[in-house]
Amino acid sequence: WVKFKEAGVRHMPVLSSDGAMIGIVSDRDLLKQFVISDGKVEDARNVSVKEIMAVEVIAAAPHTDIRRVARAMLDNHVGTMPIVDEEGQPVGIVTRSDILHAIIHHPGLNFWA
């Protein structure tokens, strides 16, 4: 939880020992493991990241058209999409907010065709 708060993110990739992405964990996945009692956060159970991460992750290449990323996110009901290089190494994450930012700041894109 601390890493999420420090980084100001809601999703983090889970990497193998060689740096390839093997899953993703969201702040919601993590929060489901805690209980709030009398205003205090308590660990509900001792779990590993492997137990709560999503392993079927759709990802895109760095040069994928943002419209294709948006369509894949919509079709797969996900709010974030990791961006990976040719070796499967994560290089970034695109979120719904990033998509909205692109629409607002790049009006030349024809999103409605």
HUMONOR-V543989 format. One record per backbone hydrogen bond with DSSP energy under -1.0 kcal/mol. NH is the residue of the N-H (numbers start at 1). CO is the residue of the C=O. If there is no record, write none. Layout:
nh={NH NH}
co={CO CO}
This chain:
nh={5 6 7 8 9 12 14 16 19 21 22 23 24 25 27 30 31 32 33 34 35 37 40 42 44 53 54 57 60 64 69 70 71 72 73 74 75 76 77 78 81 83 84 85 88 91 92 94 96 99 100 101 102 103 104 105 106 109 111}
co={1 2 3 4 4 25 23 20 16 88 14 14 54 12 10 26 27 28 30 31 42 40 37 35 33 49 24 55 82 61 65 66 67 68 69 70 71 72 74 73 94 92 60 89 85 83 83 81 79 95 96 97 98 99 100 101 102 106 109}
